[in-house]
């Protein structure tokens, strides 16, 4: 299954070590201070400096909103972050979100952010993709390393 045509897509800025953990399948939950909208089905992963490229995407699983201590208790073993960094990230937050990572797909050749966001500027956290998903899929299909043959256009 490729990037879903149902639901909205976002581009999310992720530090390179966490972006790699997502693509490798080690990271099963992405921690954020703000919850994604319920209709988001796909997150395009923009690896921040020094990579500065969109390296793949993941399908969104369940999204859990809770106090940071509850998120840690539930997801610390699959979040690929140590407790000190987690606590620093949520230091001034009363709630947070754990975004389930259902399936990650790496692009064979990373994309420039301008291919997803016309401004060419990576988001601080995440940004909704305005490009029609079918156009986006057609544009990036050659870059996906695990796209099933039946889904190619």
C-alpha positions as CSV (number, residue, x, y, z in Angstrom):
1,X,0.0,0.0,0.0
2,X,1.4,3.4,-0.9
3,X,0.7,6.8,0.6
4,X,-3.1,6.8,1.1
5,X,-5.2,9.0,-1.1
6,X,-7.8,9.2,1.7
7,X,-7.2,11.7,4.5
8,X,-4.8,14.6,4.7
9,X,-1.0,14.5,4.7
10,X,1.5,16.4,6.7
11,X,5.2,17.1,6.5
12,X,6.8,16.7,9.9
13,X,10.3,17.9,10.8
14,X,12.2,15.2,12.7
15,X,15.7,15.1,14.0
16,X,17.8,12.7,11.8
17,X,18.4,10.1,14.5
18,X,14.6,9.8,15.1
19,X,13.8,10.0,11.4
20,X,16.2,7.0,10.8
21,X,14.6,5.1,13.7
22,X,11.2,5.6,12.1
23,X,12.4,4.4,8.7
24,X,14.2,1.4,10.2
25,X,11.1,0.4,12.1
26,X,12.6,0.8,15.6
27,X,10.5,3.9,16.5
28,X,6.8,3.0,16.7
29,X,5.6,6.3,18.3
30,X,6.4,9.9,17.5
31,X,6.0,12.2,20.4
32,X,4.6,15.7,19.8
33,X,3.3,18.6,21.9
34,X,0.3,19.0,19.6
35,X,-2.1,16.4,18.3
36,X,-2.6,15.9,14.6
37,X,-6.1,16.4,13.2
38,X,-8.1,13.1,13.1
39,X,-8.2,13.0,9.3
40,X,-4.4,12.9,8.9
41,X,-3.4,9.5,7.5
42,X,0.1,10.0,6.3
43,X,3.1,11.8,7.7
44,X,6.0,12.7,5.3
45,X,9.3,12.7,7.3
46,X,11.6,15.7,6.8
47,X,14.9,14.9,8.4
48,X,16.4,18.1,9.7
49,X,20.0,19.3,9.5
50,X,22.4,18.1,8.3
51,X,20.2,15.9,6.1
52,X,17.6,18.5,5.1
53,X,15.5,16.2,3.0
54,X,12.2,14.3,3.0
55,X,13.3,10.7,3.4
56,X,10.0,8.8,3.5
57,X,6.6,8.7,5.0
58,X,4.6,6.7,7.5
59,X,1.0,5.7,7.9
60,X,-0.6,7.1,11.0
61,X,-1.8,4.6,13.6
62,X,-3.7,5.5,16.8
63,X,-3.0,8.9,18.2
64,X,-2.9,9.1,22.0
65,X,-3.3,12.4,23.9
66,X,-2.3,12.3,27.5
67,X,-0.1,13.9,30.2
68,X,3.6,13.4,29.4
69,X,4.1,11.1,32.3
70,X,1.3,8.8,31.0
71,X,2.8,8.9,27.5
72,X,6.2,7.9,28.9
73,X,4.7,5.1,30.9
74,X,2.9,3.7,27.9
75,X,5.4,4.3,25.1
76,X,8.9,4.7,26.5
77,X,10.0,1.3,25.1
78,X,9.0,2.1,21.5
79,X,9.8,5.9,21.4
80,X,13.5,5.7,20.8
81,X,14.2,8.6,23.2
82,X,15.8,8.6,26.7
83,X,14.0,9.9,29.7
84,X,16.0,13.1,30.1
85,X,15.4,14.2,26.5
86,X,11.7,13.3,26.8
87,X,11.4,15.3,30.0
88,X,13.2,18.3,28.5
89,X,10.9,18.2,25.4
90,X,7.7,18.2,27.5
91,X,9.1,20.5,30.3
92,X,6.4,23.2,29.9
93,X,3.6,21.0,28.6
94,X,0.6,19.6,30.5
95,X,-0.4,17.3,27.6
96,X,1.2,15.7,24.6
97,X,0.5,13.3,21.8
98,X,1.9,9.9,20.9
99,X,1.4,9.4,17.2
100,X,1.4,5.7,16.3
101,X,3.6,4.7,13.4
102,X,1.8,1.9,11.5
103,X,4.0,1.5,8.4
104,X,7.1,3.4,7.3
105,X,8.3,3.6,3.8
106,X,11.7,5.1,2.8
107,X,12.1,7.0,-0.4
108,X,14.8,5.6,-2.6
109,X,16.0,9.1,-3.4
110,X,15.2,11.8,-0.8
111,X,13.1,14.8,-1.9
112,X,13.6,18.5,-1.4
113,X,11.0,20.1,0.9
114,X,9.8,22.3,-1.9
115,X,8.4,19.2,-3.6
116,X,5.9,19.0,-0.8
117,X,5.6,22.6,0.5
118,X,5.6,25.3,-2.2
119,X,7.3,27.7,0.2
120,X,10.4,25.4,0.3
121,X,10.6,26.1,4.1
122,X,10.5,23.2,6.4
123,X,8.0,23.4,9.2
124,X,9.0,24.0,12.8
125,X,6.9,21.0,13.8
126,X,4.6,19.9,11.0
127,X,2.6,21.4,8.2
128,X,-0.4,20.2,6.2
129,X,0.4,19.3,2.6
130,X,-1.6,21.4,0.1
131,X,-0.6,19.5,-3.0
132,X,-3.3,17.0,-4.2
133,X,-2.3,13.6,-2.9
134,X,-2.7,11.9,-6.3
135,X,-0.2,14.4,-7.9
136,X,2.1,13.9,-5.0
137,X,2.0,10.2,-5.3
138,X,2.6,10.3,-9.0
139,X,5.6,12.6,-8.6
140,X,7.3,10.6,-5.8
141,X,6.3,7.0,-6.8
142,X,9.7,6.4,-8.5
143,X,11.5,7.3,-5.2
144,X,9.7,4.8,-3.0
145,X,11.8,1.8,-2.2
146,X,9.0,-0.5,-1.1
147,X,6.0,0.5,-3.3
148,X,4.1,-2.7,-4.3
149,X,4.1,-3.2,-8.1
150,X,0.3,-3.3,-8.1
151,X,0.2,0.3,-6.8
152,X,2.6,1.8,-9.4
153,X,1.2,4.3,-11.9
